[in-house]
């Protein structure tokens, strides 16, 4: 398991952010990116991929950034 911020981890961060952003725009779901992180790692574990906790954490980090930004903009928290 590698926690280094390499290309794979950047993709997880981006997709977590992007999926949560889409979830907030098209559905009232803030948890889309978080769920995607879990689903991706379950698929990797039982499929042909390599399941890593670090990948899920980076996906969740991106989702948390997007969710936080969405909540700030929605409720004018600045």
KEKE-3310 file (N, C-alpha, C; in steps of 0.2 Angstrom, whole numbers, plus 5000, padded with zeros to 4 digits):
npx = (5004:5003:5005:5010:5008:5005:5001:4990:4984:4981:4971:4961:4958:4953:4942:4934:4931:4925:4914:4906:4903:4895:4885:4880:4875:4866:4858:4851:4862:4875:4884:4889:4903:4909:4903:4906:4920:4920:4913:4922:4934:4929:4925:4938:4944:4937:4938:4949:4958:4968:4965:4966:4967:4972:4969:4955:4954:4960:4950:4939:4944:4944:4930:4926:4932:4924:4911:4912:4915:4903:4893:4898:4895:4882:4875:4881:4892:4904)
npy = (4994:5011:5027:5038:5053:5050:5047:5038:5041:5054:5053:5046:5056:5067:5060:5057:5070:5075:5067:5069:5082:5081:5074:5083:5093:5087:5078:5077:5073:5072:5062:5054:5053:5048:5035:5030:5028:5017:5007:5006:5001:4988:4982:4981:4973:4960:4958:4960:4969:4979:4981:4995:5003:5016:5021:5022:5032:5043:5045:5048:5060:5069:5069:5074:5087:5093:5092:5100:5112:5113:5114:5126:5135:5134:5137:5149:5151:5158)
npz = (5000:4995:5000:4993:4983:4969:4951:4951:4963:4961:4952:4959:4968:4960:4953:4964:4969:4957:4955:4966:4965:4953:4959:4968:4959:4950:4957:4973:4981:4991:4994:4983:4978:4989:4990:4978:4980:4989:4981:4970:4976:4981:4969:4964:4974:4973:4959:4945:4949:4960:4977:4987:5003:5003:4991:4992:5002:4996:4986:4994:5000:4989:4987:4999:4999:4988:4993:5004:4998:4991:5001:5007:4997:4995:5007:5010:5019:5020)
capx = (5000:5007:5002:5013:5003:5007:4996:4984:4981:4978:4965:4956:4956:4949:4936:4930:4929:4920:4908:4902:4901:4890:4880:4876:4872:4860:4854:4852:4866:4882:4888:4891:4910:4911:4900:4910:4926:4919:4912:4928:4938:4926:4926:4945:4945:4934:4939:4956:4962:4972:4962:4970:4964:4974:4965:4948:4955:4960:4943:4935:4947:4941:4923:4925:4933:4918:4905:4913:4914:4896:4890:4899:4892:4874:4873:4885:4896:4910)
capy = (5000:5017:5034:5043:5056:5049:5048:5035:5044:5060:5051:5045:5063:5070:5057:5058:5077:5076:5063:5072:5088:5079:5072:5089:5097:5083:5075:5080:5068:5074:5056:5051:5052:5043:5029:5028:5026:5011:5003:5005:4996:4982:4979:4979:4967:4954:4958:4959:4975:4979:4985:4998:5008:5023:5024:5024:5038:5049:5047:5052:5067:5073:5070:5079:5094:5095:5092:5106:5118:5114:5117:5133:5139:5133:5140:5156:5150:5162)
capz = (5000:4995:5001:4989:4979:4962:4946:4952:4968:4959:4948:4964:4971:4955:4952:4970:4968:4951:4956:4972:4962:4949:4963:4970:4954:4946:4962:4980:4984:4993:4995:4977:4978:4994:4988:4972:4982:4991:4976:4966:4980:4982:4963:4964:4978:4970:4952:4944:4951:4967:4981:4992:5007:5001:4985:4994:5006:4991:4983:4999:5001:4984:4988:5005:4996:4984:4997:5008:4994:4989:5007:5008:4992:4996:5013:5011:5025:5021)
cpx = (5004:5003:5004:5008:5006:5001:4990:4980:4977:4971:4959:4953:4951:4942:4931:4927:4923:4914:4903:4899:4895:4884:4876:4872:4865:4856:4855:4857:4873:4887:4890:4898:4912:4909:4904:4917:4926:4918:4918:4933:4935:4926:4934:4947:4943:4935:4946:4960:4965:4969:4967:4966:4966:4970:4958:4949:4956:4954:4939:4937:4944:4934:4922:4927:4927:4912:4906:4912:4906:4892:4891:4896:4884:4872:4877:4888:4902:4909)
cpy = (5006:5023:5039:5046:5056:5049:5044:5038:5051:5059:5050:5052:5066:5067:5058:5065:5078:5073:5066:5078:5086:5077:5078:5093:5093:5079:5078:5075:5071:5068:5052:5049:5047:5036:5026:5025:5019:5006:5001:5000:4989:4978:4977:4973:4960:4953:4957:4964:4974:4984:4988:5003:5015:5026:5026:5031:5044:5050:5050:5059:5071:5074:5075:5086:5097:5096:5099:5112:5119:5117:5124:5138:5139:5137:5147:5156:5154:5169)
cpz = (5000:4996:4997:4984:4972:4957:4948:4958:4966:4955:4953:4967:4966:4954:4958:4970:4963:4952:4961:4969:4957:4953:4966:4965:4951:4951:4969:4984:4985:4993:4989:4977:4983:4993:4982:4974:4985:4986:4972:4970:4981:4975:4962:4968:4975:4963:4951:4946:4958:4971:4986:4996:5005:4996:4987:4998:5002:4988:4988:5001:4996:4985:4994:5003:4992:4988:5002:5004:4992:4995:5008:5003:4993:5002:5015:5018:5026:5024)
residu = (UNK:UNK:UNK:UNK:UNK:UNK:UNK:UNK:UNK:UNK:UNK:UNK:UNK:UNK:UNK:UNK:UNK:UNK:UNK:UNK:UNK:UNK:UNK:UNK:UNK:UNK:UNK:UNK:UNK:UNK:UNK:UNK:UNK:UNK:UNK:UNK:UNK:UNK:UNK:UNK:UNK:UNK:UNK:UNK:UNK:UNK:UNK:UNK:UNK:UNK:UNK:UNK:UNK:UNK:UNK:UNK:UNK:UNK:UNK:UNK:UNK:UNK:UNK:UNK:UNK:UNK:UNK:UNK:UNK:UNK:UNK:UNK:UNK:UNK:UNK:UNK:UNK:UNK)
# end
